[in-house]
Amino acid sequence: MTEDDTVALVAEDIEETARDFVLRRLAQELKGHPFAEFVAHLLGAMGYRTRLSREGPDGGIDIIAHKDELGFEPPIIKVQVKSGEGSIGDPVVSALYGKVTAGDYGLLVTLGTFTPPARTFARSKSNLRLVDGDELVALTLQHYEQFDSPYKGLLPLKRVYVPEPLEEEGEE
């Protein structure tokens, strides 16, 4: 095994450990409405303005996200969040899509996964997007620097640099 192979394995292990840590902390610490608050905060870090539904029955929409200050200009994104780690099926995805009107977008975010029928249904809709636990962690890591201190306290992470494998001479 070359030094480059060893570095790549160590880097992969660090990334996997960080992903597992973030997913585990979110699942343990943020159930229900606090998880919706986290997703709203993440969307804010991504440049969206958000309105969070009140705690309790929300009619299937937990967050309304938009780019403009008042929330009138399209696209309007209707977000449903699921803090469980299980697999989300087609009925949940279809129910969210039923709340999406013309010109709106639907986004379903879960710490878990989606069943193949749920993914198939979403792929057939250009204004519907599914974000599973793995993608949620990737987005969290990508926008972590913009997080407020309470979420950085919940997810204490430190940037780590690892060497990239050097290209061999003659390779293109």
C-alpha positions as CSV (number, residue, x, y, z in Angstrom):
1,M,0.0,0.0,0.0
2,T,1.4,3.4,-1.0
3,E,1.5,6.5,1.2
4,D,-1.2,8.0,-1.0
5,D,-3.5,5.0,-0.5
6,T,-3.0,5.3,3.3
7,V,-3.9,9.0,3.3
8,A,-7.0,8.3,1.2
9,L,-8.2,5.6,3.6
10,V,-7.5,7.9,6.7
11,A,-9.4,10.8,5.0
12,E,-12.3,8.5,4.1
13,D,-12.4,7.3,7.7
14,I,-12.4,10.8,9.1
15,E,-15.3,11.8,6.7
16,E,-17.3,8.7,7.6
17,T,-16.8,9.3,11.3
18,A,-17.9,13.0,11.0
19,R,-21.0,11.9,8.9
20,D,-22.0,9.3,11.5
21,F,-21.5,11.7,14.4
22,V,-23.7,14.4,12.8
23,L,-26.5,11.9,12.0
24,R,-26.4,10.4,15.4
25,R,-26.4,13.7,17.2
26,L,-29.3,15.0,15.2
27,A,-31.3,11.8,15.7
28,Q,-30.6,11.8,19.5
29,E,-31.1,15.5,20.2
30,L,-33.6,16.8,17.7
31,K,-37.0,15.1,17.6
32,G,-40.1,16.6,16.1
33,H,-40.3,20.4,16.1
34,P,-36.7,21.0,17.2
35,F,-35.6,19.0,14.1
36,A,-37.9,21.3,11.9
37,E,-36.1,24.3,13.6
38,F,-32.8,22.8,12.6
39,V,-33.8,22.3,9.0
40,A,-35.2,25.8,8.9
41,H,-31.8,27.1,10.2
42,L,-30.0,25.0,7.6
43,L,-32.2,26.5,4.8
44,G,-31.4,29.9,6.2
45,A,-27.7,29.2,6.0
46,M,-28.3,28.2,2.4
47,G,-29.8,31.6,1.7
48,Y,-33.5,31.0,2.2
49,R,-35.8,32.9,4.4
50,T,-38.1,30.5,6.4
51,R,-41.3,30.5,8.3
52,L,-41.7,27.7,10.7
53,S,-45.1,26.3,11.6
54,R,-46.2,26.2,15.2
55,E,-45.5,23.2,17.2
56,G,-48.4,20.6,17.0
57,P,-50.6,19.7,14.0
58,D,-49.2,21.5,11.0
59,G,-51.2,20.1,8.1
60,G,-48.1,18.3,6.7
61,I,-46.1,21.5,6.1
62,D,-43.5,22.3,8.7
63,I,-41.6,25.1,7.0
64,I,-42.3,27.5,4.2
65,A,-39.0,28.7,2.5
66,H,-38.5,31.4,0.0
67,K,-35.8,33.8,-1.3
68,D,-37.5,37.2,-1.0
69,E,-38.0,39.1,2.2
70,L,-41.8,39.0,2.2
71,G,-42.3,35.4,0.9
72,F,-44.4,36.3,-2.2
73,E,-42.0,35.7,-5.0
74,P,-41.7,32.2,-6.4
75,P,-40.4,29.7,-5.8
76,I,-42.2,29.0,-2.6
77,I,-40.9,25.7,-1.0
78,K,-43.2,23.7,1.2
79,V,-41.1,21.6,3.5
80,Q,-42.0,18.6,5.6
81,V,-39.5,17.1,8.0
82,K,-39.3,13.6,9.5
83,S,-37.0,13.2,12.5
84,G,-37.2,9.4,12.5
85,E,-34.4,7.2,11.2
86,G,-36.7,4.7,9.4
87,S,-37.6,4.6,5.8
88,I,-40.2,7.0,4.4
89,G,-42.6,5.5,1.9
90,D,-44.6,6.7,-1.1
91,P,-47.8,7.6,0.9
92,V,-45.9,10.3,2.9
93,V,-44.2,11.6,-0.2
94,S,-47.5,11.6,-2.1
95,A,-49.3,13.4,0.7
96,L,-46.7,16.2,0.7
97,Y,-47.0,16.5,-3.0
98,G,-50.8,16.9,-2.7
99,K,-50.1,20.1,-0.7
100,V,-47.8,21.5,-3.5
101,T,-49.7,23.9,-5.8
102,A,-48.7,25.1,-9.3
103,G,-45.5,27.2,-9.0
104,D,-44.6,25.8,-5.6
105,Y,-42.0,23.2,-4.7
106,G,-42.1,20.4,-2.2
107,L,-39.1,19.3,-0.1
108,L,-39.2,16.3,2.2
109,V,-36.2,16.0,4.6
110,T,-35.6,13.0,6.8
111,L,-32.8,11.6,9.0
112,G,-33.7,8.2,7.5
113,T,-34.1,7.0,4.0
114,F,-36.7,6.7,1.3
115,T,-38.2,3.5,-0.1
116,P,-37.6,2.8,-3.8
117,P,-41.3,3.6,-4.7
118,A,-41.0,7.0,-2.9
119,R,-37.9,7.8,-4.9
120,T,-39.6,6.8,-8.1
121,F,-42.6,9.0,-7.4
122,A,-40.3,12.0,-6.6
123,R,-38.2,11.5,-9.7
124,S,-41.4,11.8,-11.8
125,K,-42.1,15.3,-10.3
126,S,-39.8,18.1,-11.3
127,N,-41.0,20.3,-8.4
128,L,-40.5,17.7,-5.6
129,R,-37.2,16.9,-3.9
130,L,-36.2,14.3,-1.3
131,V,-33.3,14.8,1.1
132,D,-32.3,11.7,3.1
133,G,-30.0,11.5,6.2
134,D,-26.8,11.2,4.1
135,E,-27.6,14.3,2.0
136,L,-28.8,16.2,5.0
137,V,-25.4,15.6,6.6
138,A,-23.6,16.6,3.4
139,L,-25.6,19.9,3.4
140,T,-24.9,20.4,7.1
141,L,-21.2,20.0,6.6
142,Q,-21.2,22.3,3.5
143,H,-23.0,25.1,5.3
144,Y,-21.7,24.5,8.8
145,E,-19.6,27.8,8.9
146,Q,-22.8,29.8,8.6
147,F,-24.5,28.1,11.6
148,D,-25.4,29.9,14.8
149,S,-23.5,29.0,17.9
150,P,-26.3,26.8,19.5
151,Y,-26.1,24.5,16.5
152,K,-22.3,24.6,16.5
153,G,-22.6,23.6,20.1
154,L,-24.9,20.7,19.3
155,L,-22.5,19.6,16.5
156,P,-19.0,20.6,17.6
157,L,-16.9,20.1,14.5
158,K,-13.5,21.1,13.5
159,R,-12.2,21.6,10.0
160,V,-9.4,19.1,9.2
161,Y,-7.1,19.2,6.2
162,V,-5.8,16.0,4.7
163,P,-3.4,15.8,1.8
164,E,-4.8,15.0,-1.6
165,P,-3.2,12.2,-3.4
166,L,-0.5,13.4,-5.8
167,E,-0.9,12.8,-9.4
168,E,1.8,10.6,-10.9
169,E,3.8,12.3,-13.7
170,G,2.5,11.4,-17.1
171,E,-1.1,11.0,-15.8
172,E,-3.8,13.2,-17.1
